[in-house]
Amino acid sequence: MERVAGILKTLVFLSLFISSVAFAQEAAAPSDGMVPAADVAAELSVRDSVMAARENACKVETDSLRTAVESEQAKSANWEQSYNTVKQDNSVCQQALRVAIDSRTNKDGSVKKEAAMMSASSFLGGVLMGMLLFWLILD
């Protein structure tokens, strides 16, 4: 019985070995190290189309980023201009109020509180006007 099992194992091993050798020769036969020109052309066309699509996508992204930067620069210039305008208006109002305070303080002490209130309200009005301008520019 052991002999029959040994013979069967040997036959199975030989059949597997012969089939693997036969399949290995069939797979190696058609290739001689060269790839057909049609396959190379197809791969190159696919590569070129992918590269062209990627290049177009990069151009679109670059253009959109450039537009965003330009709009932010324009907003920044508007903010600076609005701030300078409000700052100048505030300084003019402060000077006018100082003159008014100086002229009235010589006459009456009670006017000093009223002038201080006017100065504070003028300053707050300028700040609120600046905030409104910034809000309008941002939106």
Phi, psi and chi 1 to 4 in degrees:
 res  aa     phi    psi   chi1   chi2   chi3   chi4
   1 MET       -  -36.7 -171.9   74.1  145.9      -
   2 GLU   -66.5  -32.8  -70.3 -180.0   17.3      -
   3 ARG   -66.7  -41.6 -122.4  175.8  178.6 -158.3
   4 VAL   -66.1  -41.5  174.2      -      -      -
   5 ALA   -65.0  -39.2      -      -      -      -
   6 GLY   -65.9  -40.6      -      -      -      -
   7 ILE   -66.5  -41.8  -67.4  172.2      -      -
   8 LEU   -63.7  -42.6  -76.1  175.3      -      -
   9 LYS   -61.8  -40.9  -74.9 -178.3 -176.7  178.6
  10 THR   -65.8  -41.3  -53.8      -      -      -
  11 LEU   -65.6  -41.8  -74.6  175.3      -      -
  12 VAL   -63.9  -44.3  168.5      -      -      -
  13 PHE   -61.8  -43.9  177.6   72.6      -      -
  14 LEU   -64.4  -40.5  -75.8  175.0      -      -
  15 SER   -66.2  -39.7   63.9      -      -      -
  16 LEU   -65.8  -41.3  -72.5  174.8      -      -
  17 PHE   -64.6  -44.8  179.5   73.5      -      -
  18 ILE   -66.1  -40.7  -68.2  171.2      -      -
  19 SER   -67.1  -38.2   63.9      -      -      -
  20 SER   -68.0  -36.7   65.5      -      -      -
  21 VAL   -67.0  -40.1  170.0      -      -      -
  22 ALA   -66.1  -43.2      -      -      -      -
  23 PHE   -69.5  -34.7  -74.2  123.9      -      -
  24 ALA   -65.9  -38.6      -      -      -      -
  25 GLN   -69.9  -36.0  -72.1  177.3   -6.1      -
  26 GLU   -67.1  -38.8  -73.1  178.4   12.9      -
  27 ALA   -70.8  -32.7      -      -      -      -
  28 ALA   -84.2  -18.5      -      -      -      -
  29 ALA   -65.3  -48.1      -      -      -      -
  30 PRO   -73.3  -20.3   18.4  -22.3      -      -
  31 SER   -95.8  129.2  127.1      -      -      -
  32 ASP  -118.3   20.0   58.4  -10.9      -      -
  33 GLY    94.3   -3.5      -      -      -      -
  34 MET  -110.7  142.0  -60.2  -66.7  -74.0      -
  35 VAL   -99.3  137.5  178.4      -      -      -
  36 PRO   -59.5  146.6  -19.6   27.1      -      -
  37 ALA   -63.2  -33.7      -      -      -      -
  38 ALA   -63.8  -40.3      -      -      -      -
  39 ASP   -66.2  -40.4  -70.2  -15.2      -      -
  40 VAL   -64.6  -43.4  172.2      -      -      -
  41 ALA   -63.8  -40.2      -      -      -      -
  42 ALA   -64.7  -44.1      -      -      -      -
  43 GLU   -63.5  -40.3  -72.7  -66.9  -35.4      -
  44 LEU   -66.1  -39.1  -73.3  175.5      -      -
  45 SER   -67.5  -38.3   67.3      -      -      -
  46 VAL   -64.5  -44.4  167.6      -      -      -
  47 ARG   -61.3  -43.9 -175.8 -157.4   62.8 -179.3
  48 ASP   -64.7  -40.2  -69.0  -17.4      -      -
  49 SER   -67.5  -38.1   65.9      -      -      -
  50 VAL   -66.2  -41.7  168.0      -      -      -
  51 MET   -66.5  -37.6  -72.8  177.5   66.3      -
  52 ALA   -66.6  -41.2      -      -      -      -
  53 ALA   -64.4  -41.1      -      -      -      -
  54 ARG   -66.3  -39.7  176.8  175.2 -103.1  172.0
  55 GLU   -63.9  -41.7 -174.2  176.7  -36.7      -
  56 ASN   -64.0  -41.6  -72.7  -21.6      -      -
  57 ALA   -63.3  -39.3      -      -      -      -
  58 CYS   -66.3  -38.8  -72.9      -      -      -
  59 LYS   -64.3  -42.7  -76.8 -178.2 -177.7  178.8
  60 VAL   -63.5  -43.3  167.7      -      -      -
  61 GLU   -65.3  -40.5 -175.6  177.2   -0.3      -
  62 THR   -62.9  -43.5  -58.1      -      -      -
  63 ASP   -63.5  -41.2  -68.7  -17.9      -      -
  64 SER   -67.1  -38.5   68.1      -      -      -
  65 LEU   -67.8  -37.8  -69.9  174.3      -      -
  66 ARG   -63.6  -41.4 -175.6  174.6  -67.7  124.1
  67 THR   -63.2  -41.2  -56.9      -      -      -
  68 ALA   -63.9  -41.7      -      -      -      -
  69 VAL   -65.5  -42.4  166.9      -      -      -
  70 GLU   -63.5  -40.2  -71.5  172.4   -4.9      -
  71 SER   -67.5  -37.1   68.7      -      -      -
  72 GLU   -66.4  -36.8  -72.3  -61.8  -38.9      -
  73 GLN   -66.4  -39.4  -72.7  174.2  -16.0      -
  74 ALA   -64.9  -41.9      -      -      -      -
  75 LYS   -62.2  -41.8  -76.6 -178.9 -177.7  179.7
  76 SER   -62.1  -42.2  175.9      -      -      -
  77 ALA   -63.3  -40.1      -      -      -      -
  78 ASN   -64.6  -40.4  -73.4  -19.8      -      -
  79 TRP   -62.9  -44.8  -65.5  -21.2      -      -
  80 GLU   -62.9  -41.7  -71.2  177.6   19.2      -
  81 GLN   -64.6  -43.7 -175.1  179.7    7.0      -
  82 SER   -64.2  -42.1  -61.9      -      -      -
  83 TYR   -62.7  -44.3  175.1   76.1      -      -
  84 ASN   -64.5  -37.6  -70.5  -25.7      -      -
  85 THR   -63.9  -47.3  -57.8      -      -      -
  86 VAL   -64.7  -39.4  169.4      -      -      -
  87 LYS   -63.0  -42.2 -173.8  176.2  175.4 -177.2
  88 GLN   -66.2  -43.7 -176.1 -179.0    7.0      -
  89 ASP   -62.0  -39.8  -70.6  -14.2      -      -
  90 ASN   -65.0  -42.0 -173.1   28.9      -      -
  91 SER   -65.9  -37.4   66.7      -      -      -
  92 VAL   -64.4  -43.5  168.8      -      -      -
  93 CYS   -64.2  -40.6  -73.1      -      -      -
  94 GLN   -63.1  -41.5  -76.7 -179.8   -9.5      -
  95 GLN   -63.7  -42.6  -72.9  176.0   -7.6      -
  96 ALA   -63.7  -40.2      -      -      -      -
  97 LEU   -68.9  -36.0  -71.8  174.2      -      -
  98 ARG   -63.0  -41.9  -79.9 -169.5 -167.8  127.1
  99 VAL   -62.9  -43.6  168.8      -      -      -
 100 ALA   -64.5  -39.9      -      -      -      -
 101 ILE   -66.3  -44.6  -70.2  171.1      -      -
 102 ASP   -62.6  -38.7  -71.5  -18.4      -      -
 103 SER   -71.5  -31.5   67.3      -      -      -
 104 ARG   -88.3  -27.4  -69.9 -172.6 -179.2 -174.8
 105 THR   -67.2  -27.4   51.0      -      -      -
 106 ASN   -67.2  -28.2  -66.0  -22.4      -      -
 107 LYS   -89.2  -49.1  -64.3  179.0 -173.9  175.5
 108 ASP  -143.2  141.8 -163.1    4.9      -      -
 109 GLY   -80.7  -25.3      -      -      -      -
 110 SER   -73.1  -21.8   65.5      -      -      -
 111 VAL   -71.3  -22.0  178.3      -      -      -
 112 LYS   -61.1  -42.4 -157.0  171.7 -155.3  178.5
 113 LYS   -64.2  -42.9  -73.4 -174.9  179.5  179.4
 114 GLU   -63.6  -40.8 -175.5  179.4  -29.0      -
 115 ALA   -66.8  -39.7      -      -      -      -
 116 ALA   -63.7  -39.5      -      -      -      -
 117 MET   -64.2  -40.5 -171.9   64.7  136.2      -
 118 MET   -65.1  -39.6  -74.0  174.9   44.9      -
 119 SER   -64.8  -44.6  174.9      -      -      -
 120 ALA   -65.4  -42.3      -      -      -      -
 121 SER   -67.5  -35.1   64.5      -      -      -
 122 SER   -65.1  -43.2  173.4      -      -      -
 123 PHE   -63.7  -46.3  174.3   74.7      -      -
 124 LEU   -63.8  -37.3  -71.7  176.9      -      -
 125 GLY   -62.4  -41.1      -      -      -      -
 126 GLY   -64.2  -42.5      -      -      -      -
 127 VAL   -64.0  -44.1  168.6      -      -      -
 128 LEU   -63.9  -38.7  -69.7  174.8      -      -
 129 MET   -63.5  -41.2 -175.2   65.1  104.5      -
 130 GLY   -63.6  -42.5      -      -      -      -
 131 MET   -63.0  -39.0  -70.7  173.2   60.0      -
 132 LEU   -62.9  -44.4  176.1   66.3      -      -
 133 LEU   -62.7  -43.8  -72.2  173.4      -      -
 134 PHE   -60.5  -42.9  -76.6  118.7      -      -
 135 TRP   -62.9  -42.9  179.5   69.4      -      -
 136 LEU   -64.3  -38.1  -69.9  173.8      -      -
 137 ILE   -71.2  -40.3  -69.1  170.4      -      -
 138 LEU   -64.9  -36.3  -75.4  174.9      -      -
 139 ASP   -89.9      -  -72.7  -20.8      -      -
